[in-house]
Amino acid sequence: MGGPPLSWVTWSVAVLPVATLFALVVSGRVKTPQAAAVVAILTAGLAATVFGAGPEVLAVGAGKGLWLGFWILLVVWPALLMYRLAADAGIERIGQVLQRLLPRRSDSLLALAWVLPSFIQGVAGFGTPIAVAAPLLVALGYPVRAALIYTLIGYHWSVTFGSMGSSFYMASLTAGLTGADQDQFALRAALMLAINCLIAGALVLLVEGGRTRLREGLTSVLVVGAAMGATLIGVAVVVPALASLAAGTAGFAALLLLGLAGRRQAAVADDASGPGKAAFDRGTVGLISPYLYLLATALPVLAIPASRAWAESVLVLAPAFPRTATEESWVNPAVADYTPLAVGVHPGTYLLIACLLGYVTYRSAGLLDAGRWRPVVTGWARGLPKASAPILLLAVVATLLTDTGMIHTLADGVAAVAGGSYPALTALVGAAGSFMTGSTTASNALLASFQQEVATLLGIEPAILLAAQTAGGNVGNAVAPVVILVGLSAVGEADELAPTLRGTLPAIAALVAVVTAVTWMMIALAGA
């Protein structure tokens, strides 16, 4: 992939779509679909007039975006249906269950906003963890906006080694790493993300209830964060594809042990273990059955390499796109199977299965009346257009920015301005890539080789800047409009994008600062 020579004109133009999208979304004065449409038109116009993108480049780029958007919507649609079914069955009672399992409010918040989505990210990305976890927080009584903010902050650290390590392997392959170099990259990235894991848990509590909530849950953050961080590091250097899944599992184990200790104390205080006060009963299990079915069907297939490999070959749909090139020499190679939609491993498949099995369980348990399915499905279908349009448009923006070389030009300009101080901006570049594309994998595909080149020019160990790139990408993923929309759509509140993004930004700034500080620390230690 080649690109145009850098000039201040082209760099300034490349900034415009990013700046415009950010300004429109944060301001909240323009509705999300209109904002996405404005940025899509602006991107296409600038690509054609400044970056030399002809009709074929624009058409192919838009086609890739529509396919990518459709891939994401196949996660959003069944996730929204699952929420509507569970809400109609009385999902708010899950709060009572969590209070029994985890007596302290801080622990139940950490379970749903920090541990659960990180665990789910281990096998399924593209916003699936947000679509599953945020509705459960809403059921617990949290406002929609707050539920999204807490989940976005809490899960971000698990993205690189989630989805069976897709973002990690993309960065590694794009940078041409093998053997010891890849192992070093895994170690550096896992160390950064383990630190951000701990910080994320603390930030969730701070944002929710200030220092009072943090003091209440500090022991849980330290114990659970240490369990997840240590597991992430230990597994990442051996089997990167399982690192986030293993870390999430360790987090659940640690949190449940803490909850068990808390329940014992509560039982001594007020006889909470008496008759009729068991944490689970038949109705409770039935209520959460769709979420149990999701894990029970997806994990055996996706977490076992042999079964996953078989599932990846079953019913695969993937469009082919031709080679395109701009007049400014940015080349996009031909793609035979762009973003394959393998039905056997797609998160939407397991969400849909969970919906169907959950409905049967709700009926048999008396949680849903026989005639209730029709209004539930009708209400779900009516909300799909509103949820789908902005996701499709933003996906088109992402692929147009990629196929016209605008994202890479933006990164080139940052590096040229920063010079030897560039490591201070490495995480921010990775975050910008994810903010626009909605994917750490896409950010790494675009920028990993660039980060490696800069590291070589500056005499820095490439694994350090690559780690900062992917860790920054994870942070940017948490404020990517398309990812936020996935979560909002799952609870039918797409209009909350602007306030959700604004509410997440302070924590995201802190996380970028942490990654940057750790990057400088690693550079200093490597040079010592």
C-alpha positions as CSV (number, residue, x, y, z in Angstrom):
1,M,0.0,0.0,0.0
2,G,1.6,3.2,-1.1
3,G,0.6,6.8,-0.4
4,P,1.0,10.4,-1.5
5,P,3.9,12.6,-0.4
6,L,3.0,14.5,2.8
7,S,2.1,18.2,2.5
8,W,0.5,20.5,5.0
9,V,-2.5,20.9,2.7
10,T,-3.2,17.2,2.4
11,W,-2.6,16.7,6.1
12,S,-5.0,19.5,7.0
13,V,-7.6,18.1,4.7
14,A,-7.2,14.6,6.3
15,V,-7.9,16.1,9.7
16,L,-11.2,17.6,8.6
17,P,-13.5,14.5,8.6
18,V,-12.1,13.4,12.0
19,A,-12.5,16.9,13.5
20,T,-16.0,17.3,12.0
21,L,-17.3,14.0,13.2
22,F,-15.9,14.7,16.7
23,A,-17.4,18.2,16.8
24,L,-20.8,17.2,15.5
25,V,-21.1,14.2,17.8
26,V,-19.8,15.9,20.9
27,S,-22.0,19.0,20.4
28,G,-25.2,17.0,20.2
29,R,-26.8,19.7,18.1
30,V,-27.1,17.4,15.1
31,K,-28.8,14.0,15.3
32,T,-26.5,11.1,14.8
33,P,-27.8,10.0,11.3
34,Q,-27.5,13.5,10.0
35,A,-24.0,13.9,11.4
36,A,-22.9,10.6,9.9
37,A,-24.4,11.6,6.5
38,V,-22.6,15.0,6.6
39,V,-19.2,13.4,7.4
40,A,-19.7,10.8,4.7
41,I,-20.4,13.4,2.1
42,L,-17.5,15.6,3.3
43,T,-15.1,12.6,3.3
44,A,-16.1,11.6,-0.2
45,G,-15.8,15.1,-1.5
46,L,-12.4,15.7,0.0
47,A,-11.2,12.3,-1.2
48,A,-12.2,13.1,-4.8
49,T,-10.9,16.7,-4.9
50,V,-7.7,16.5,-2.8
51,F,-6.7,12.9,-2.6
52,G,-7.4,11.9,-6.2
53,A,-10.0,9.3,-5.5
54,G,-12.0,8.5,-8.7
55,P,-15.5,7.0,-8.9
56,E,-14.2,3.5,-8.7
57,V,-12.2,4.2,-5.5
58,L,-15.2,5.8,-3.9
59,A,-17.6,3.1,-5.0
60,V,-15.4,0.3,-3.8
61,G,-14.7,2.1,-0.5
62,A,-18.4,2.7,0.1
63,G,-19.2,-0.9,-0.8
64,K,-16.7,-2.1,1.8
65,G,-18.3,0.2,4.3
66,L,-21.8,-1.1,3.6
67,W,-20.7,-4.7,4.0
68,L,-18.8,-3.9,7.2
69,G,-21.9,-2.0,8.6
70,F,-24.1,-5.0,7.7
71,W,-21.7,-7.3,9.6
72,I,-22.0,-5.1,12.7
73,L,-25.8,-4.8,12.4
74,L,-26.0,-8.6,12.5
75,V,-24.7,-8.2,16.0
76,V,-26.9,-5.2,16.9
77,W,-30.3,-6.6,15.7
78,P,-30.4,-9.9,17.8
79,A,-28.8,-8.1,20.8
80,L,-31.7,-5.6,20.7
81,L,-34.2,-8.4,20.4
82,M,-32.6,-10.2,23.4
83,Y,-33.0,-7.0,25.5
84,R,-36.6,-6.5,24.5
85,L,-37.5,-10.1,25.3
86,A,-35.7,-9.9,28.7
87,A,-37.2,-6.5,29.5
88,D,-40.7,-7.8,28.8
89,A,-40.0,-10.9,31.0
90,G,-38.9,-8.7,34.0
91,I,-35.2,-8.4,33.6
92,E,-35.1,-5.7,36.4
93,R,-35.2,-8.6,38.9
94,I,-31.7,-9.4,38.0
95,G,-30.7,-6.6,40.4
96,Q,-32.1,-8.6,43.3
97,V,-30.0,-11.6,42.3
98,L,-26.8,-9.6,42.1
99,Q,-27.5,-8.1,45.5
100,R,-27.5,-11.6,46.9
101,L,-24.5,-12.7,45.0
102,L,-22.5,-9.5,45.4
103,P,-23.9,-7.6,48.4
104,R,-21.9,-4.4,47.7
105,R,-23.2,-2.1,45.0
106,S,-19.6,-1.5,43.8
107,D,-19.1,-5.2,43.2
108,S,-22.2,-5.7,41.1
109,L,-21.2,-2.6,39.0
110,L,-17.7,-4.0,38.5
111,A,-19.2,-7.4,37.6
112,L,-21.4,-6.0,34.8
113,A,-19.3,-3.0,33.5
114,W,-15.8,-4.4,33.9
115,V,-15.6,-8.2,34.2
116,L,-18.5,-9.5,32.1
117,P,-17.9,-7.4,28.9
118,S,-14.2,-8.2,29.1
119,F,-15.0,-11.9,29.3
120,I,-17.3,-11.7,26.3
121,Q,-14.7,-9.7,24.4
122,G,-12.5,-12.7,24.7
123,V,-14.6,-14.5,22.0
124,A,-16.7,-11.8,20.3
125,G,-15.9,-8.2,19.5
126,F,-17.5,-5.5,17.2
127,G,-19.5,-4.1,20.1
128,T,-21.0,-7.4,21.3
129,P,-19.7,-7.0,24.9
130,I,-21.4,-3.6,25.1
131,A,-24.6,-4.9,23.5
132,V,-24.8,-7.7,26.1
133,A,-23.6,-6.0,29.3
134,A,-25.1,-2.5,29.1
135,P,-28.7,-3.7,29.0
136,L,-28.0,-5.7,32.2
137,L,-26.8,-2.5,33.9
138,V,-30.0,-0.7,32.7
139,A,-32.0,-3.6,34.3
140,L,-30.1,-3.0,37.5
141,G,-31.5,0.6,37.6
142,Y,-28.7,2.6,36.0
143,P,-29.7,5.2,33.4
144,V,-28.9,4.2,29.8
145,R,-26.2,6.8,29.4
146,A,-24.4,5.8,32.6
147,A,-24.7,2.1,31.7
148,L,-22.9,2.7,28.4
149,I,-20.2,5.0,29.9
150,Y,-19.3,2.5,32.6
151,T,-19.2,-0.4,30.2
152,L,-17.1,1.4,27.6
153,I,-14.6,2.4,30.2
154,G,-14.5,-1.0,31.9
155,Y,-14.1,-3.3,28.9
156,H,-11.7,-1.4,26.7
157,W,-8.5,-3.1,27.9
158,S,-9.6,-6.5,26.7
159,V,-9.9,-5.6,23.0
160,T,-6.4,-6.3,21.7
161,F,-6.3,-9.9,22.9
162,G,-10.1,-10.3,22.6
163,S,-12.0,-11.8,19.6
164,M,-9.4,-14.6,19.8
165,G,-6.5,-12.1,19.5
166,S,-7.6,-10.6,16.1
167,S,-6.2,-7.1,16.9
168,F,-3.0,-8.5,18.2
169,Y,-2.4,-10.7,15.2
170,M,-3.3,-8.0,12.8
171,A,-0.7,-5.7,14.3
172,S,1.9,-8.5,14.3
173,L,1.3,-9.5,10.8
174,T,1.1,-6.0,9.4
175,A,4.4,-5.2,11.1
176,G,6.0,-8.4,9.9
177,L,6.8,-9.7,13.4
178,T,7.7,-13.3,13.9
179,G,9.2,-15.5,16.7
180,A,10.9,-13.6,19.5
181,D,9.8,-10.2,18.1
182,Q,6.1,-11.2,18.3
183,D,6.6,-12.6,21.8
184,Q,8.2,-9.3,22.9
185,F,5.3,-7.4,21.4
186,A,2.8,-9.6,23.2
187,L,4.6,-9.0,26.5
188,R,4.8,-5.2,26.1
189,A,1.2,-5.0,25.0
190,A,-0.1,-7.2,27.8
191,L,1.9,-5.2,30.4
192,M,0.3,-1.9,29.2
193,L,-3.2,-3.4,29.1
194,A,-2.9,-5.0,32.5
195,I,-2.1,-1.6,34.0
196,N,-5.1,-0.1,32.1
197,C,-7.3,-2.9,33.3
198,L,-6.6,-1.9,36.9
199,I,-7.1,1.8,36.1
200,A,-10.3,1.0,34.2
201,G,-11.9,-0.7,37.2
202,A,-11.0,2.2,39.4
203,L,-12.4,4.7,36.9
204,V,-15.7,2.9,36.6
205,L,-16.2,3.4,40.4
206,L,-14.9,7.0,40.3
207,V,-17.2,8.0,37.5
208,E,-20.2,6.3,39.1
209,G,-19.8,7.5,42.7
210,G,-16.7,9.5,43.2
211,R,-14.1,8.7,45.9
212,T,-16.8,7.2,48.2
213,R,-17.6,4.5,45.7
214,L,-13.9,3.9,45.0
215,R,-13.1,3.5,48.6
216,E,-16.0,1.0,48.9
217,G,-14.8,-1.1,46.0
218,L,-11.0,-0.5,46.2
219,T,-10.3,-4.0,47.6
220,S,-12.3,-5.6,44.7
221,V,-10.5,-3.5,42.1
222,L,-7.1,-4.4,43.4
223,V,-7.9,-8.2,43.9
224,V,-9.9,-8.7,40.7
225,G,-7.6,-6.3,38.7
226,A,-4.5,-8.2,39.8
227,A,-6.1,-11.5,38.9
228,M,-7.1,-10.3,35.4
229,G,-3.9,-8.4,34.7
230,A,-1.6,-11.3,35.8
231,T,-3.6,-13.8,33.8
232,L,-3.5,-11.5,30.8
233,I,0.3,-11.2,30.9
234,G,0.8,-14.9,31.6
235,V,-1.4,-16.2,28.8
236,A,-0.6,-13.5,26.2
237,V,3.0,-14.6,26.0
238,V,2.0,-18.2,25.4
239,V,-1.4,-18.2,23.6
240,P,-2.4,-14.6,22.7
241,A,-5.7,-15.7,21.3
242,L,-7.0,-16.8,24.7
243,A,-5.5,-14.0,26.9
244,S,-8.6,-11.9,27.3
245,L,-10.9,-14.8,27.7
246,A,-8.6,-16.3,30.4
247,A,-8.3,-12.9,32.1
248,G,-12.1,-12.4,32.2
249,T,-12.5,-15.9,33.6
250,A,-10.0,-15.2,36.4
251,G,-11.8,-11.9,37.1
252,F,-15.1,-13.7,37.6
253,A,-13.5,-16.3,39.9
254,A,-11.9,-13.6,42.0
255,L,-15.1,-11.5,42.2
256,L,-17.3,-14.4,43.1
257,L,-14.8,-15.4,45.9
258,L,-15.1,-11.8,47.2
259,G,-18.8,-12.0,47.0
260,L,-18.9,-15.3,48.8
261,A,-17.0,-13.7,51.7
262,G,-19.3,-10.7,51.7
263,R,-22.4,-12.9,51.8
264,R,-21.0,-14.9,54.7
265,Q,-20.6,-11.6,56.6
266,A,-24.1,-10.5,55.7
267,A,-25.5,-13.9,56.8
268,V,-23.9,-13.5,60.2
269,A,-25.3,-9.9,60.5
270,D,-28.9,-10.4,59.4
271,D,-29.5,-14.1,58.7
272,A,-29.6,-13.4,54.9
273,S,-29.0,-17.1,54.3
274,G,-32.4,-18.0,55.8
275,P,-35.2,-19.8,54.0
276,G,-36.5,-18.2,50.8
277,K,-33.4,-16.0,50.4
278,A,-31.2,-18.1,48.2
279,A,-29.4,-16.2,45.5
280,F,-30.9,-18.3,42.7
281,D,-34.3,-19.9,42.2
282,R,-36.0,-21.4,39.2
283,G,-37.5,-18.1,38.1
284,T,-34.2,-16.3,38.3
285,V,-32.4,-18.9,36.2
286,G,-35.2,-18.7,33.7
287,L,-34.9,-14.9,33.6
288,I,-31.2,-14.8,32.8
289,S,-31.4,-17.9,30.6
290,P,-30.7,-16.0,27.3
291,Y,-27.4,-14.8,28.6
292,L,-26.5,-18.3,29.9
293,Y,-27.5,-19.8,26.5
294,L,-25.2,-17.2,24.8
295,L,-22.2,-18.4,26.8
296,A,-23.2,-22.1,26.7
297,T,-23.4,-22.1,22.9
298,A,-20.6,-19.7,21.9
299,L,-17.9,-20.8,24.3
300,P,-17.5,-24.4,23.3
301,V,-17.3,-23.5,19.6
302,L,-15.3,-20.3,19.7
303,A,-12.8,-21.0,22.6
304,I,-11.6,-24.4,21.3
305,P,-9.3,-24.0,18.3
306,A,-10.4,-27.2,16.5
307,S,-14.1,-26.4,16.7
308,R,-13.6,-22.7,15.9
309,A,-11.6,-23.7,12.8
310,W,-14.4,-25.9,11.6
311,A,-17.0,-23.3,12.3
312,E,-15.1,-20.7,10.4
313,S,-15.4,-22.8,7.3
314,V,-19.2,-23.2,7.4
315,L,-21.5,-20.9,5.5
316,V,-19.0,-18.2,4.8
317,L,-20.1,-15.1,2.9
318,A,-17.5,-12.6,1.8
319,P,-17.6,-10.1,-1.1
320,A,-14.7,-9.6,-3.4
321,F,-13.4,-6.1,-4.2
322,P,-11.0,-5.1,-7.0
323,R,-7.7,-3.3,-6.7
324,T,-8.1,0.4,-6.6
325,A,-5.7,3.3,-6.7
326,T,-6.0,7.1,-6.2
327,E,-4.3,9.6,-8.5
328,E,-2.0,10.3,-5.5
329,S,-0.7,6.7,-5.7
330,W,-2.5,5.3,-2.7
331,V,-3.1,1.6,-3.6
332,N,-5.7,-0.8,-2.2
333,P,-4.9,-4.4,-3.2
334,A,-7.7,-6.6,-4.5
335,V,-9.5,-8.5,-1.8
336,A,-11.0,-11.9,-2.5
337,D,-12.9,-12.2,0.8
338,Y,-13.4,-8.9,2.6
339,T,-14.4,-9.2,6.3
340,P,-15.8,-12.7,6.0
341,L,-19.2,-13.3,7.5
342,A,-18.8,-16.9,8.8
343,V,-22.2,-17.9,10.1
344,G,-20.6,-20.5,12.4
345,V,-18.5,-17.9,14.3
346,H,-20.4,-14.7,13.9
347,P,-21.6,-13.3,17.3
348,G,-25.0,-12.6,15.8
349,T,-25.6,-16.3,15.3
350,Y,-25.2,-17.1,19.0
351,L,-27.2,-14.0,20.0
352,L,-30.1,-15.2,17.8
353,I,-29.9,-18.8,19.2
354,A,-29.9,-17.4,22.7
355,C,-33.0,-15.3,21.9
356,L,-34.9,-18.3,20.5
357,L,-33.9,-20.6,23.4
358,G,-34.6,-17.8,25.9
359,Y,-38.1,-17.2,24.5
360,V,-38.9,-21.0,24.9
361,T,-37.6,-20.8,28.5
362,Y,-39.6,-17.7,29.3
363,R,-42.8,-19.3,28.0
364,S,-42.2,-22.6,29.9
365,A,-41.3,-20.7,33.1
366,G,-44.4,-18.5,32.9
367,L,-42.3,-15.3,32.5
368,L,-43.9,-14.4,29.1
369,D,-47.5,-14.8,28.1
370,A,-48.3,-16.6,24.9
371,G,-49.4,-13.5,23.0
372,R,-46.5,-11.3,24.1
373,W,-44.1,-12.3,21.3
374,R,-46.0,-10.3,18.7
375,P,-45.8,-6.8,20.3
376,V,-42.2,-7.5,21.4
377,V,-41.1,-8.4,17.8
378,T,-43.1,-5.5,16.3
379,G,-41.5,-3.0,18.7
380,W,-38.1,-4.5,17.9
381,A,-38.6,-4.2,14.1
382,R,-39.8,-0.6,14.3
383,G,-36.6,0.4,16.1
384,L,-34.2,-1.2,13.5
385,P,-34.1,1.6,10.9
386,K,-33.2,4.2,13.5
387,A,-30.5,2.0,14.9
388,S,-29.1,0.9,11.5
389,A,-28.7,4.1,9.5
390,P,-25.9,5.8,11.5
391,I,-24.0,2.5,11.8
392,L,-24.0,2.0,8.1
393,L,-23.0,5.6,7.4
394,L,-20.2,5.6,9.9
395,A,-18.9,2.3,8.5
396,V,-18.8,3.9,5.1
397,V,-16.9,6.9,6.5
398,A,-14.3,4.5,8.0
399,T,-13.7,2.6,4.8
400,L,-13.5,5.7,2.7
401,L,-10.9,7.2,5.0
402,T,-9.0,3.9,4.8
403,D,-9.2,3.4,1.0
404,T,-8.2,7.0,0.1
405,G,-5.2,7.1,2.4
406,M,-6.5,9.8,4.6
407,I,-6.0,8.1,8.0
408,H,-2.4,7.2,7.0
409,T,-1.8,10.8,5.9
410,L,-3.1,12.0,9.3
411,A,-0.6,9.8,11.1
412,D,2.3,10.9,8.8
413,G,1.6,14.5,9.7
414,V,1.6,13.9,13.4
415,A,4.9,12.1,13.2
416,A,6.4,14.8,11.1
417,V,5.4,17.5,13.6
418,A,6.4,15.6,16.7
419,G,9.8,14.3,15.6
420,G,11.7,12.8,18.5
421,S,8.8,13.5,20.8
422,Y,6.6,11.2,18.8
423,P,6.2,8.5,21.5
424,A,4.1,11.0,23.4
425,L,1.6,10.8,20.6
426,T,1.8,7.2,19.6
427,A,-1.2,6.1,21.8
428,L,-3.2,9.1,20.5
429,V,-2.6,8.1,16.9
430,G,-3.7,4.6,17.7
431,A,-6.8,6.0,19.4
432,A,-7.6,8.2,16.4
433,G,-7.5,5.2,14.1
434,S,-10.0,3.3,16.3
435,F,-12.2,6.4,16.8
436,M,-12.7,6.7,13.1
437,T,-12.9,3.0,12.1
438,G,-14.6,1.6,15.2
439,S,-12.1,-1.2,15.5
440,T,-8.7,-1.7,17.1
441,T,-8.1,-4.4,14.4
442,A,-8.6,-1.8,11.7
443,S,-6.5,0.7,13.4
444,N,-3.6,-1.8,13.7
445,A,-4.0,-2.8,10.1
446,L,-3.7,0.8,9.0
447,L,-1.0,2.0,11.4
448,A,1.1,-0.9,12.8
449,S,3.7,-0.8,9.9
450,F,3.8,3.0,10.2
451,Q,4.5,2.8,14.0
452,Q,7.3,0.2,13.3
453,E,8.9,2.5,10.7
454,V,8.8,5.5,13.1
455,A,10.3,3.4,15.9
456,T,13.2,2.2,13.7
457,L,13.9,5.8,12.6
458,L,13.9,7.0,16.2
459,G,16.1,4.1,17.4
460,I,13.3,2.8,19.7
461,E,12.4,-0.9,20.2
462,P,9.5,-1.4,17.7
463,A,7.6,-3.6,20.2
464,I,7.1,-0.6,22.5
465,L,5.5,1.7,19.9
466,L,3.4,-1.2,18.6
467,A,2.2,-1.9,22.1
468,A,1.3,1.8,22.5
469,Q,-0.4,1.7,19.2
470,T,-2.7,-1.2,20.1
471,A,-3.3,0.0,23.7
472,G,-4.2,3.4,22.3
473,G,-6.4,1.7,19.8
474,N,-8.3,0.0,22.6
475,V,-8.8,3.4,24.3
476,G,-10.1,5.0,21.1
477,N,-12.4,2.0,20.6
478,A,-14.3,3.1,23.7
479,V,-15.3,6.4,22.2
480,A,-15.7,5.2,18.6
481,P,-19.2,6.4,17.6
482,V,-20.0,3.2,15.8
483,V,-19.2,1.1,18.9
484,I,-21.2,3.4,21.2
485,L,-24.1,3.1,18.8
486,V,-24.0,-0.6,19.0
487,G,-24.6,-0.4,22.7
488,L,-27.2,2.3,22.5
489,S,-29.1,0.4,19.8
490,A,-29.2,-2.7,22.0
491,V,-31.3,-0.7,24.5
492,G,-33.2,1.3,21.8
493,E,-31.6,4.7,22.7
494,A,-29.6,5.7,19.7
495,D,-30.2,9.5,20.4
496,E,-27.9,9.3,23.5
497,L,-24.7,9.2,21.4
498,A,-23.5,12.8,22.1
499,P,-24.0,12.8,25.9
500,T,-22.5,9.3,26.2
501,L,-19.4,10.3,24.3
502,R,-19.0,13.5,26.3
503,G,-19.4,11.6,29.5
504,T,-16.8,9.0,28.5
505,L,-14.1,11.5,27.3
506,P,-12.5,12.5,30.7
507,A,-11.8,8.8,31.6
508,I,-10.6,8.2,28.1
509,A,-8.1,11.1,28.3
510,A,-6.8,9.6,31.6
511,L,-6.3,6.2,30.0
512,V,-4.4,7.7,27.0
513,A,-2.2,9.5,29.5
514,V,-1.5,6.3,31.3
515,V,-0.5,4.5,28.1
516,T,1.7,7.4,27.2
517,A,3.4,7.4,30.6
518,V,4.0,3.6,30.4
519,T,5.4,4.0,26.9
520,W,8.0,6.5,28.0
521,M,8.8,4.3,31.0
522,M,9.4,1.3,28.8
523,I,11.6,3.3,26.4
524,A,13.7,4.6,29.3
525,L,14.1,1.1,30.8
526,A,14.9,-0.4,27.4
527,G,17.6,2.2,26.9
528,A,19.1,1.8,30.4
